[in-house]
Amino acid sequence: MDSLTQSSVAARTQLRFRLLAVVLLTAGLFAPCPASEPLPETRKPLPPPRLSPAAAGMSAARLEVIEQMVEQEIARERMPGCVVLIGRREGVVYRRAFGLRQKTPTELPMLEDTVFDLASLTKPIATGTSIMILVDRGRISLDETAAHYWPEFGVNGKDVITIRQLLTHTAGLIPDNAMADYSGSRSESFARIAALGLSAPPGEKFIYSDVSFLVLGHIVERITGSSLHEFVQAEICQPLGLAETGYLPSPQLSSRAATTQERDGKWMQGQVHDPRAWALGGIAGHAGLFSTADDLSVYATMMLNHGSLQQTQILSQQTWELFTTAVEVPRGRRTLGWDSLSPYSSNRGDLMSDHAFGHGGFTGPGIWIDPQQNLSVIFLSNRVHPDGNGSVNSLIGRIGTVAGAAIPASENR
């Protein structure tokens, strides 16, 4: 065999091994989607290492206060349990599981690798990031109208709504449309969304709207020809090595999921809690994403590093700045997909800088990322289990404040 043939065989063999590695990483964990070109294994980012608080420049004594805070809220039945993770660019500083991931019909302990329904964290992490990837590639313009990408949407005064307004919840769309709109097929549901009227003139009010992100998710699908699930897996999860993040978790992942509430007499575990996302088959722009604290720490580290992690780039520096820079909106400040300081910011730590961005979710998760302070705070709970009456936003904010206080004053500039 000549040297050229040997090189060709070796290259094919190496490619087969890389393909096998990608398959083994994600096999069976989420509903299948079309294969994408795998990244070379040398470019797969390593998970953030575990660090002692001292090694990360934080106070261990101050972080230890978190345990008492969480246990008090569990005793008050504000939630059955939670996972708390605090990170910096250098690695994970704090990672603890508390309480239960299921109280009834049988008790199951919360684990550090519990899988959670992220609810509205889907908006910035899946849909917002996807939109910004397409902005990076010149396939979406923030100031173009949504109707340019989805012509049927441009009726009843919605023809002037821009992508930017959808991302900042200033499009004038209602928070949620009627469940009756989701009867029939997925295409029929989106036809009814396209026909909706306005709740306010575009650009005049801040109205937190699931509908806005349903529209954005659908626009991603129209532009790419892929489902939102497929695009998120190919462009975010696989490049970052997020093997336990995505829509439609498998039975294997669902068995580790935190239970939420009952639907039709059955407990929801690994099934999206949001009724509209459920009606759309579990894939939607506003809800439906599942993940673990460890996977979210990888995503958060990428965002702390301005869109890149090691050799893997998800967003360019310029697009990352667009994504995370807060702008004035009626009643507060928002970024393009994230909260900054608005009526929805009760889960924001008091010591976070003006550069911090984050989001919460109905089922009980929250994430805040502060690039200026080199800090990420991830809180995952199933506060709706079992009866929907839990409350965690105040606790998330207090944990964020403790995390900020654990950083020396010299760093908090």
MARKEPA-919407 format. One line per 5 residues: number of its first residue (from 1); their letters; for each residue x, y, z of N, C-alpha, C. Coordinates in steps of 0.1 Angstrom, whole numbers, plus 5000, padded with zeros to 4 digits. Each point is the difference from the previous one (the first is absolute). Layout:
// residues N
NUM> A> X Y Z X Y Z X Y Z  ...
// end
This chain:
// residues 413
1> MDSLT> 5009 4988 5000 4991 5012 5000 5009 5012 5000  4998 5010 4990 5008 5011 4999 4997 5010 5011  5008 5010 5002 4999 5010 5011 4987 5008 4999  4996 5003 4987 4987 5008 4998 4988 4992 5005  5000 4987 4996 4989 4992 5004 4999 4998 5015
6> QSSVA> 5012 4998 5006 5001 4999 5014 4994 5012 5007  5004 5012 4995 4995 5012 5006 4985 5001 4999  4994 4996 4988 4986 5001 4998 4993 4990 5009  5005 4988 5002 4994 4991 5009 5000 5005 5014  5011 5006 5004 5002 5005 5014 4990 5011 5002
11> ARTQL> 4998 5009 4990 4991 5011 5002 4986 4995 5001  4996 4990 4992 4987 4995 5001 4997 4993 5014  5011 4993 5004 4998 4993 5013 4999 5011 5011  5008 5010 5000 4999 5011 5010 4986 5006 5000  4994 5003 4988 4987 5006 4999 4989 4991 5006
16> RFRLL> 5002 4986 4997 4990 4991 5006 5000 5000 5015  5012 5001 5006 5001 5001 5015 4994 5013 5005  5002 5011 4993 4994 5013 5004 4985 4999 4999  4995 4994 4990 4985 4999 4998 4995 4991 5012  5007 4989 5003 4996 4991 5010 5000 5007 5014
21> AVVLL> 5010 5009 5002 5000 5007 5013 4988 5009 5001  4996 5007 4989 4989 5009 5001 4987 4992 5003  4999 4988 4993 4988 4992 5002 4999 4995 5014  5011 4996 5005 5000 4995 5014 4997 5011 5010  5004 5012 4997 4997 5011 5009 4986 5003 5001
26> TAGLF> 4992 4999 4989 4986 5004 5001 4990 4989 4997  5005 4988 4998 4991 4989 4996 4990 4997 5010  4987 5001 4995 4989 4996 5009 4996 5011 5010  5007 5011 5001 4997 5009 5011 4989 5009 4996  4999 5004 4987 4989 5008 4996 4995 4995 4987
31> APCPA> 4988 5004 4996 4994 4996 4987 5010 5002 4989  5001 4991 4990 5010 5001 4990 4997 5012 4991  5011 5005 4995 4999 5011 4990 5011 4997 4989  4999 5006 4988 5010 4997 4990 5014 5002 5004  5009 4991 4996 5014 5001 5004 5006 5013 4994
36> SEPLP> 5009 5007 5008 5007 5011 4996 5015 4997 5000  5007 5008 4993 5015 4998 4998 5006 5001 5014  5006 4989 5005 5006 5000 5014 5012 5009 5000  5002 5006 5012 5012 5008 5002 5012 4990 5003  5012 5003 4996 5011 4992 5004 5001 4998 5016
41> ETRKP> 5003 4989 5005 5000 4998 5014 5009 5010 5007  5011 5004 4993 5009 5010 5007 4993 5013 5003  4989 5003 4993 4993 5012 5002 4989 4999 5010  4997 4988 5004 4989 4999 5010 5005 5006 5013  4993 5010 5006 5004 5006 5012 4999 4991 5012
46> LPPPR> 5009 5001 5009 4999 4992 5012 4991 5007 5010  4992 4992 5008 4992 5006 5010 5008 5009 5010  4994 5010 5005 5007 5008 5010 5005 4992 5012  5012 5001 5004 5005 4992 5011 4994 5004 5013  5000 4992 5010 4996 5003 5014 5011 5007 5007
51> LSPAA> 4997 5011 5006 5011 5008 5007 4995 5003 5015  5009 5001 5009 4997 5004 5013 4997 5015 4999  4992 5005 5009 4997 5015 5000 5013 5008 5001  5009 4996 5008 5013 5007 5001 5007 5001 4987  5001 4988 4993 5006 5000 4987 4994 5009 4990
56> AGMSA> 4987 5003 5001 4992 5008 4991 4999 5014 5005  5007 5003 5012 5000 5014 5005 4987 5003 5007  4993 4990 5006 4987 5003 5007 5001 4995 5014  4991 5005 5009 5000 4997 5014 4991 4987 5002  5006 4989 5005 4993 4988 5002 4990 5002 5012
61> ARLEV> 5004 5008 5010 4991 5002 5011 4987 5007 4996  5001 5010 4991 4988 5006 4995 4991 4991 4992  5006 4992 4992 4992 4991 4992 4993 4989 5008  5006 4997 5011 4994 4990 5009 4986 5004 5005  4997 5013 5000 4987 5006 5005 4989 4994 4991
66> IEQMV> 5003 4997 4987 4990 4995 4991 4992 4988 5005  5007 4991 5007 4994 4988 5005 4988 5003 5009  5003 5009 5010 4990 5003 5009 4988 5008 4993  5003 5008 4991 4989 5007 4993 4991 4991 4992  5006 4990 4994 4993 4990 4992 4991 4991 5009
71> EQEIA> 5007 4995 5010 4993 4991 5009 4988 5007 5007  5001 5013 5003 4988 5007 5006 4989 5001 4990  5003 5002 4987 4989 5001 4990 4994 4986 4997  5008 4990 5001 4994 4986 4999 4991 4997 5012  5004 5004 5012 4992 4998 5012 4987 5008 4999
76> RERMP> 5000 5011 4993 4988 5008 4998 4991 4996 4989  5005 4989 4993 4993 4994 4989 4998 5009 4988  5011 5008 4998 5000 5009 4988 5005 4992 4988  5006 4988 5002 5004 4992 4990 5004 4986 5006  4999 4989 4992 5005 4988 5006 5015 4998 5001
81> GCVVL> 5007 5007 4991 5015 4999 5000 5005 5008 4988  5013 5001 4999 5007 5007 4990 5014 4996 4998  5006 5005 4989 5015 4999 4998 5005 5014 4998  5011 5003 5007 5006 5013 4999 5014 4999 4995  5004 5007 4990 5013 5000 4994 5005 5015 4998
86> IGRRE> 5012 5002 5005 5006 5014 4998 5013 4998 4993  5002 5008 4990 5012 4998 4992 5007 5013 4997  5013 4999 4996 5007 5011 4994 5007 4994 4987  5006 5009 4992 5006 4996 4988 5010 4988 5002  5006 5000 5012 5011 4990 5003 4994 4986 5003
91> GVVYR> 4987 5000 5005 4994 4987 5003 4988 5001 5010  4995 4989 5004 4989 4999 5009 5005 5001 5014  4994 5010 5008 5004 5003 5014 4991 4993 5010  4987 4999 4997 4991 4995 5009 4989 4991 4992  4997 4988 5005 4991 4991 4993 4994 4991 5011
96> RAFGL> 4987 5002 5003 4994 4992 5010 4985 4997 4996  4996 4988 5004 4986 4996 4999 4993 5000 5013  4988 5005 5001 4993 5000 5013 4986 4994 4998  4995 4994 5011 4986 4995 5000 4996 4989 4991  4988 5001 4994 4995 4989 4992 4997 5005 4985
101> RQKTP> 5001 4991 4991 4996 5003 4986 4986 4995 4998  4995 4992 5010 4986 4996 4999 4995 4997 5014  4988 5005 5004 4995 4998 5013 4989 4989 5000  4992 5000 4989 4989 4991 4998 4999 4995 4986  4996 4988 4997 4995 4990 5009 5010 4993 5009
106> TELPM> 5013 5000 4997 5010 4995 5008 5011 5011 5001  5008 5000 5011 5010 5010 5002 5013 4995 4992  5006 5010 4993 5012 4997 4993 5010 5012 5003  5012 4997 5003 5010 5010 5004 5004 5009 4988  5002 5013 5003 5006 5008 4990 5015 4996 4998
111> LEDTV> 5004 5000 4988 5014 4996 4996 5007 5012 4993  5013 5001 5000 5007 5010 4993 4998 5000 4985  4997 4988 4995 4998 4998 4986 4985 4999 4996  4991 5004 5009 4986 5000 4996 4997 5009 4988  4991 4995 4992 4996 5006 4987 4988 5009 5003
116> FDLAS> 5000 5012 4996 4989 5010 5003 4993 5005 4987  4987 5002 5002 4993 5008 4990 5004 5015 5002  5006 5006 4990 5005 5013 5001 4989 5011 4997  4988 4996 4996 4990 5009 4998 5005 5012 4992  4998 5013 5005 5004 5012 4992 5015 5002 4998
121> LTKPI> 5008 4993 5007 5014 5001 4997 5003 4995 4985  4990 4993 4995 5000 4997 4985 5001 5012 4992  4994 5011 5004 4999 5012 4992 5015 5005 4996  5008 5003 5010 5013 5005 4997 5010 4989 4995  5000 4989 5007 5010 4990 4998 4998 4992 4986
126> ATGTS> 4988 4997 4997 4997 4993 4987 4997 5010 4989  4989 5007 5002 4995 5009 4989 5008 5012 4998  5003 5007 5011 5009 5012 4999 5013 4997 4994  5007 4990 5005 5013 4997 4995 4999 4996 4985  4990 4992 4996 4998 4996 4986 4998 5013 4991
131> IMILV> 4992 5009 5005 4998 5012 4992 5013 5007 4998  5008 5002 5011 5012 5007 4999 5011 4993 4991  5000 4987 5000 5008 4992 4991 4997 5004 4985  4987 5001 4998 4995 5003 4986 5003 5015 4997  5000 5009 5010 5005 5014 4998 5014 5000 4997
136> DRGRI> 5008 4992 5007 5015 4999 4997 5002 4996 4986  4992 4991 4994 5002 4995 4987 4993 5008 4989  4994 5011 5004 4994 5009 4990 4987 4995 4995  4994 4991 5007 4987 4994 4995 4988 5007 5006  5002 5007 5011 4990 5008 5007 5006 5014 5003
141> SLDET> 4991 5010 4998 5003 5014 5004 4991 5003 5011  5006 5006 5011 4992 5003 5012 4989 5010 4997  5002 5009 4991 4991 5011 4997 4991 4997 4988  5001 4988 4995 4991 4995 4989 4987 4996 5007  4989 5001 4992 4987 4996 5006 4999 4985 5000
146> AAHYW> 4993 4995 5010 4997 4986 5001 4993 4995 4988  4991 5008 4994 4992 4996 4988 5009 4998 4988  5012 5006 5000 5010 4998 4989 5003 4985 5000  5001 4994 5011 5004 4986 5001 4988 4990 5001  4989 5006 5004 4988 4992 5001 4988 5009 4995
151> PEFGV> 4998 5000 4987 4990 5010 4994 4986 4999 5006  4996 4988 5003 4986 4998 5006 4998 5007 5013  5011 5003 5007 5000 5007 5013 4996 5014 4998  5002 5006 4989 4999 5015 4998 4986 5005 4998  4991 4996 5008 4986 5004 4999 4996 5006 5014
156> NGKDV> 4988 5007 5000 4995 5006 5012 5009 5009 5007  5008 5008 4992 5009 5010 5006 5013 4994 5004  5003 4988 4997 5013 4993 5004 5010 5001 4990  4998 5007 4989 5009 5001 4989 5012 5008 5003  4999 5009 5011 5012 5009 5003 5008 4994 5012
161> ITIRQ> 4996 4989 5006 5007 4994 5011 5014 4995 4995  5010 5004 5008 5014 4996 4996 5005 4988 5009  5010 4994 4995 5007 4989 5008 5004 5006 5014  5006 5012 4999 5005 5006 5013 4988 5002 5010  4989 5004 4995 4988 5002 5009 4995 4987 5006
166> LLTHT> 5001 4989 4992 4996 4987 5005 5009 4995 5011  5013 5003 4998 5010 4995 5010 4999 5008 5013  4996 5013 4999 4999 5008 5013 4986 5001 5005  4991 4992 4995 4986 5000 5005 4993 5014 4998  5004 5007 4990 4993 5013 4997 4992 4999 4987
171> AGLIP> 4997 4988 4995 4993 4999 4987 4985 5003 5001  4995 5001 5012 4985 5002 5002 4992 4988 4999  5006 4988 5000 4992 4988 5000 4995 4996 5014  4989 4993 5000 4995 4995 5013 5009 4990 5007  4999 4999 5013 5009 4990 5007 4998 4986 4995
176> DNAMA> 4988 4996 5000 4996 4986 4995 4987 5000 4993  5000 4992 4989 4987 4999 4993 4993 4988 5005  4987 4999 4996 4991 4990 5006 5005 4986 4996  4998 4990 5010 5003 4986 4997 4992 4995 4989  4989 5005 4997 4992 4996 4988 5007 5002 4987
181> DYSGS> 5010 5009 5000 5008 5002 4988 5009 4989 4997  5002 4991 5009 5009 4989 4999 4994 4987 4997  4987 5000 4996 4993 4988 4996 5004 4997 4985  5001 4988 4996 5004 4997 4987 5015 4998 4999  5005 5001 4988 5014 4998 4997 5009 5012 5004
186> RSESF> 5013 4997 5000 5010 5011 5003 4998 5011 4990  4999 4997 4987 4999 5011 4990 4987 5008 5002  4989 4993 5004 4988 5008 5003 5001 5009 5012  5008 4995 5010 5002 5008 5012 5008 5013 4997  5010 4999 4991 5008 5011 4997 4992 5009 4990
191> ARIAA> 4991 4995 4992 4991 5008 4992 4992 5009 5009  4995 4995 5011 4992 5008 5009 5008 5010 5007  5013 4997 5003 5009 5010 5006 5002 5011 4990  5002 4997 4988 5003 5010 4990 4988 5009 4998  4988 4995 5003 4988 5009 4998 4996 5008 5012
196> LGLSA> 5008 4999 5011 4997 5007 5012 5001 5016 4998  4992 5007 5008 5001 5014 5000 5010 5006 5010  5000 5013 5001 5010 5006 5010 4993 5003 5013  5008 5000 5011 4995 5004 5013 5004 5015 5002  5010 5005 4993 5005 5014 5002 5008 5003 4987
201> PPGEK> 5001 5013 4997 5008 5004 4988 5014 4995 5002  5006 4994 4989 5014 4996 5001 5010 5011 5005  5008 4996 5010 5010 5010 5005 4996 5009 5011  4987 4999 5004 4995 5010 5010 5000 4994 5014  4998 4987 5001 4999 4994 5014 5009 4988 5001
206> FIYSD> 5004 4997 5012 5007 4987 5003 4989 4990 5005  4998 4990 4992 4990 4990 5004 5007 4986 4998  5004 4994 5012 5007 4987 4999 4991 4990 4993  5005 4995 4989 4991 4992 4991 5006 4987 4996  4994 4989 5004 5003 4987 4994 4998 5000 4985
211> VSFLV> 4990 5007 4996 4997 5000 4985 5011 5005 4992  5007 5011 5005 5011 5005 4993 5011 4990 4997  5003 4991 5010 5010 4990 4998 4995 4988 4993  4987 4997 5000 4995 4990 4991 5002 5005 4985  4998 5013 4998 5002 5005 4986 5015 4999 4997
216> LGHIV> 5009 5004 5009 5014 4999 4997 5005 4986 4997  4995 4991 5008 5004 4986 4998 4995 4995 4986  4988 5004 4996 4995 4996 4987 5008 5007 4989  5005 5012 5002 5008 5006 4990 5013 4993 4998  5006 4995 5011 5012 4992 4999 4997 4988 4991
221> ERITG> 4989 4994 5002 4997 4988 4992 4998 5003 4985  4993 5011 4998 4998 5004 4986 5013 5004 4992  5009 5007 5007 5012 5004 4994 5009 4988 4997  5001 4991 5010 5010 4989 4999 4995 4987 4994  4987 4999 4999 4994 4987 4995 5001 4989 5010
226> SSLHE> 5005 5003 5012 5001 4990 5011 4990 5003 5011  4997 4990 5008 4992 5003 5012 5009 5007 5010  4994 5007 5009 5008 5007 5010 5008 4990 5008  4995 4988 5003 5007 4990 5006 5013 4996 4993  4998 4998 4987 5012 4996 4991 5010 5011 5000
231> FVQAE> 4996 5013 4999 5009 5011 4999 5008 5001 5013  4993 5000 5011 5006 5001 5013 5010 4989 5003  4997 4988 4996 5009 4989 5002 5013 5002 4991  4998 5003 4988 5011 5001 4990 5009 5012 5003  4994 5012 5004 5008 5012 5001 5004 5005 5014
236> ICQPL> 4993 4994 5010 5003 5004 5014 5005 4988 5008  4992 4990 5001 5002 4988 5009 5012 4992 4995  5000 4995 4988 5011 4992 4995 5014 5007 5001  5000 5013 4995 5013 5006 5000 5006 5002 5014  4991 5003 5010 5004 5002 5014 5001 4987 5008
241> GLAET> 4996 4989 4994 5000 4987 5007 4989 4999 5010  4989 5006 4998 4989 5000 5010 4991 4987 4997  5004 4989 5005 4994 4987 4997 4987 4999 5007  4997 5008 5010 4988 4998 5008 4991 5013 4999  5001 5007 4989 4992 5012 4998 4992 4998 4987
246> GYLPS> 4987 5003 5000 4993 5000 4987 4985 4999 5003  4993 4999 4989 4985 4997 5001 4998 4985 5000  4989 4996 5004 4995 4986 4999 5010 4990 5006  5003 5001 5013 5010 4990 5006 4995 4986 4999  5009 4991 4999 4997 4986 4999 4996 4994 5013
251> PQLSS> 4994 4988 5000 4997 4993 5013 5012 5000 5010  5012 4998 4994 5012 5000 5008 5002 5012 5008  4999 5012 4993 5001 5013 5007 4988 5003 5009  4988 4996 4995 4988 5003 5007 5000 4993 5013  5006 4989 5002 5000 4993 5013 5008 5008 5010
256> RAATT> 5009 5009 4996 5007 5008 5009 4994 5014 5001  4989 5002 4994 4994 5014 5000 4992 5003 5012  5000 5012 5004 4992 5005 5012 4985 5000 4996  4992 4994 5008 4985 4999 4997 4994 5014 5002  4990 5004 4992 4993 5012 5002 4986 4998 5005
261> QERDG> 4990 5000 4991 4986 4999 5005 4994 4988 4992  4987 4999 5003 4992 4989 4993 4994 5006 4987  4999 4992 4990 4993 5004 4988 4992 4987 4996  4987 5002 4999 4991 4989 4996 5002 4988 5009  5002 5003 5014 5001 4989 5009 5014 4994 5001
266> KWMQG> 5010 5005 4992 5013 4994 5001 5011 5011 5003  5009 4996 5008 5011 5010 5004 5009 5003 4988  5003 5012 4999 5009 5005 4989 5015 4998 5005  5007 4991 4993 5014 4998 5003 5007 4998 4987  5008 5011 4996 5006 4999 4987 4990 5004 4988
271> QVHDP> 4989 5005 5004 4990 5006 4990 4998 5015 5003  5000 5008 4990 4999 5014 5002 4988 5004 5008  5001 5009 5009 4989 5004 5009 4991 5010 4993  5006 5009 4992 4992 5010 4993 4990 4994 4991  4987 5004 5001 4990 4993 4992 5000 5003 4985
276> RAWAL> 5005 5012 4997 5001 5003 4985 5011 4993 4994  5012 5000 5007 5011 4992 4994 4996 4985 4999  4993 4995 5010 4995 4986 4999 4991 4998 4988  4991 5009 4998 4991 4999 4989 5007 5000 4986  5012 5007 5000 5008 5001 4988 5010 4988 4999
281> GGIAG> 4998 4990 5008 5009 4988 4999 5013 5001 5008  5000 5010 5009 5012 5001 5009 5011 5009 4995  4998 5006 4987 5011 5008 4995 4994 5014 4997  5005 5010 5007 4994 5014 4998 5011 5010 5004  4998 5012 4995 5010 5011 5002 4999 5005 5014
286> HAGLF> 4990 4998 5008 4998 5006 5013 5002 4990 5011  5000 4987 4998 5001 4990 5010 5002 4987 4994  5005 4990 5008 5002 4987 4995 5014 4994 5001  5010 5009 5003 5014 4996 5002 5002 4993 5013  5008 4990 5001 5004 4993 5012 5015 5000 5001
291> STADD> 5005 5000 5012 5015 5000 5002 5003 4997 5015  5013 4999 5002 5005 4998 5014 5009 5012 5004  5003 5001 5012 5009 5011 5005 5013 4999 4994  5006 4989 4998 5013 4999 4994 5000 5005 4985  4990 4996 4993 5000 5004 4986 4998 5016 4999
296> LSVYA> 4991 5005 5009 4998 5014 5000 5013 5008 5004  5008 4993 5008 5013 5007 5004 5009 5001 4988  4999 4991 4991 5008 5001 4988 4995 5011 4991  4987 5001 4998 4994 5011 4993 5004 5014 5006  4998 5000 5014 5003 5013 5007 5015 5004 4998
301> TMMLN> 5009 4990 5001 5014 5003 4998 5003 5005 4986  4993 4995 4990 5001 5005 4987 4996 5015 4999  4989 5003 5007 4995 5013 5000 5009 5010 5008  5006 4995 5011 5010 5008 5007 5012 5003 4992  5003 4991 4990 5011 5002 4991 4996 5006 4987
306> HGSLQ> 4989 5008 5000 4996 5008 4989 4997 4992 4987  4994 4988 5002 4995 4993 4989 5009 4988 4996  5011 4998 5006 5009 4989 4997 5004 4992 5012  5003 4988 4998 5005 4991 5011 5011 4992 4994  5012 5002 5006 5012 4994 4994 5001 5003 4985
311> QTQIL> 5000 4990 4992 5001 5002 4985 4987 5001 4993  4989 4999 5008 4987 4999 4994 4993 5014 5001  4996 5005 4988 4994 5013 5000 4985 4999 4996  4991 5004 5009 4986 5000 4997 4995 5013 4994  5005 5011 5006 4997 5013 4995 5013 5009 4999
316> SQQTW> 5000 5009 4990 5011 5009 4999 4999 5010 5011  5011 5007 5003 5000 5010 5010 4990 5011 4998  4999 5004 4988 4990 5011 4996 4986 4995 5003  4997 4988 4996 4986 4995 5002 4997 4997 5014  5010 4995 5007 4999 4998 5015 4996 5013 5007
321> ELFTT> 5007 5011 4996 4997 5013 5006 4986 5004 4997  4995 4998 4988 4986 5003 4996 4991 4992 5009  5003 4988 5002 4991 4990 5007 4999 5004 5015  5011 5005 5006 5000 5002 5014 5000 5014 5005  5001 5010 4992 5000 5014 5004 4985 5004 5003
326> AVEVP> 4998 5005 5012 4986 5005 5003 4996 5013 4993  4988 5000 4996 4994 5013 4994 4988 5004 5008  4997 5013 5000 4988 5005 5007 4987 4995 4993  4991 4995 5008 4987 4997 4995 4990 5006 5010  4987 5001 4996 4991 5005 5010 5000 4992 5013
331> RGRRT> 5002 5006 5011 5000 4993 5013 5013 4993 5003  5011 5003 4994 5012 4993 5004 5010 4999 4988  5009 4990 5002 5010 4997 4991 5000 4985 4996  5002 4997 4987 5000 4986 4996 5012 4999 4989  5005 4988 4999 5009 4998 4988 4992 4993 4990
336> LGWDS> 5006 4995 4989 4993 4993 4989 4998 4986 5004  4990 4998 5009 4997 4986 5004 5002 4998 5015  5008 5008 5007 5002 4999 5014 4994 5011 5008  4998 4998 5012 4996 5010 5010 5012 5007 5004  4999 5013 5004 5011 5008 5006 4995 5006 5013
341> LSPYS> 4991 5009 4999 4994 5006 5012 4986 5004 4996  4990 4992 5004 4986 5003 4995 4991 4994 5011  4987 5001 4998 4990 4995 5010 5002 4985 5002  5008 4993 4992 5002 4986 5001 5013 4996 5006  5007 5010 5007 5013 4998 5005 5001 4997 5015
346> SNRGD> 4989 4995 5006 5001 4997 5014 5010 4989 5003  5004 4993 4990 5010 4989 5002 5014 5005 4997  5003 5013 4999 5013 5005 4997 5007 5004 5013  5012 4996 5001 5008 5003 5012 5003 5015 5002  4999 5005 5012 5001 5014 5002 5014 5006 4997
351> LMSDH> 5010 4992 5000 5014 5004 4998 5004 4999 4985  4992 4995 4991 5004 4998 4987 5002 5013 4993  5009 5001 4990 5003 5012 4993 4990 5003 4989  5001 5012 4994 4991 5004 4990 5002 4991 4987  5010 4992 5000 5002 4992 4988 4994 4986 5002
356> AFGHG> 4994 4997 5011 4994 4987 5003 4987 4998 4991  4998 4988 4996 4988 4996 4993 4996 4986 5005  4987 4998 5000 4995 4987 5005 4985 4998 4996  4994 4989 5006 4987 4997 4997 4994 4990 5010  4987 5000 5002 4994 4990 5008 4990 4991 4992
361> GFTGP> 4994 4990 5007 4991 4992 4993 4989 4996 5010  4988 4997 4994 4988 4997 5008 5002 4988 5009  5007 4989 4996 5001 4988 5007 5010 5001 5012  5008 5011 5000 5009 5003 5011 5015 5000 4997  5004 5002 4988 5014 5002 4997 5003 5015 4999
366> GIWID> 5013 5003 5002 5005 5014 4997 5015 4999 4997  5004 5010 4992 5014 5001 4997 5004 5015 4998  5011 5004 5006 5005 5013 4999 5015 4999 4997  5004 5008 4990 5014 5000 4995 5005 5015 5001  5012 5002 5006 5005 5013 5002 5015 5000 4995
371> PQQNL> 5002 5004 4987 5013 5000 4995 5010 5009 5007  4995 5012 5005 5009 5009 5006 5005 4994 5013  4992 4993 5008 5004 4994 5012 5005 4986 4998  5001 4995 4988 5004 4986 4997 4992 4990 5009  4987 5000 4998 4992 4993 5010 4987 4994 4992
376> SVIFL> 4997 4988 5003 4988 4994 4995 4993 4993 5012  4987 5002 5001 4992 4994 5010 4988 4992 4994  5000 4987 5002 4991 4991 4994 4991 4994 5011  4987 5001 5000 4991 4995 5010 4990 4992 4992  4998 4987 5004 4991 4991 4993 4991 4994 5010
381> SNRVH> 4987 5002 4999 4990 4993 5009 4988 4997 4993  4992 4992 5006 4986 4996 4995 4990 5006 5010  5000 5013 5002 4992 5006 5010 4985 4998 4998  4996 4995 4989 4986 4998 4997 4995 4986 5005  5009 4992 5005 4997 4986 5004 4997 5001 5015
386> PDGNG> 4989 4994 5005 4990 4993 4992 4988 5008 4996  4997 5011 5006 4987 5007 4999 5001 5014 4993  5012 5004 4995 5001 5012 4993 5001 5012 5009  5002 4999 5013 5000 5011 5009 5013 5004 5005  5011 4995 4995 5013 5004 5005 5004 5014 4995
391> SVNSL> 5011 5005 5006 5005 5013 4996 5015 5001 5003  5008 5004 4990 5015 4999 5001 5007 5013 4995  4993 5009 4994 5007 5012 4994 5008 5008 5011  4994 5002 5012 5007 5007 5010 5013 4992 5004  4999 4987 5002 5011 4992 5003 5011 5001 4990
396> IGRIG> 4997 4999 4987 5009 5001 4989 5008 5013 5001  4993 5011 5003 5006 5013 5001 5009 5001 5012  4996 4994 5011 5009 5000 5012 5012 4992 4998  4999 4989 4993 5012 4991 4997 5009 5008 4991  4995 5007 4990 5008 5009 4992 5007 5011 5008
401> TVAGA> 4994 5005 5010 5006 5010 5008 5011 4995 5008  4998 4988 5006 5011 4993 5008 5012 4997 4991  4997 4995 4987 5011 4997 4991 5008 5013 4997  4993 5011 4998 5007 5013 4998 5008 5004 5012  4994 4998 5012 5007 5004 5012 5013 4991 5003
406> AIPAS> 5000 4988 4994 5011 4991 5002 5012 5004 4991  4999 5010 4991 5011 5005 4992 5006 5012 5007  5013 5000 5002 5007 5011 5007 4995 5014 4994  5000 5010 5009 4995 5013 4995 5009 5006 4989  5013 4996 5000 5009 5005 4990 4996 4996 4986
411> ENR> 4993 4988 4999 4995 4996 4987 4987 5007 4996  4992 5004 5009 4987 5006 4997 5001 5015 4996  5006 5002 4989 5002 5014 4995 4989 5004 4991
// end
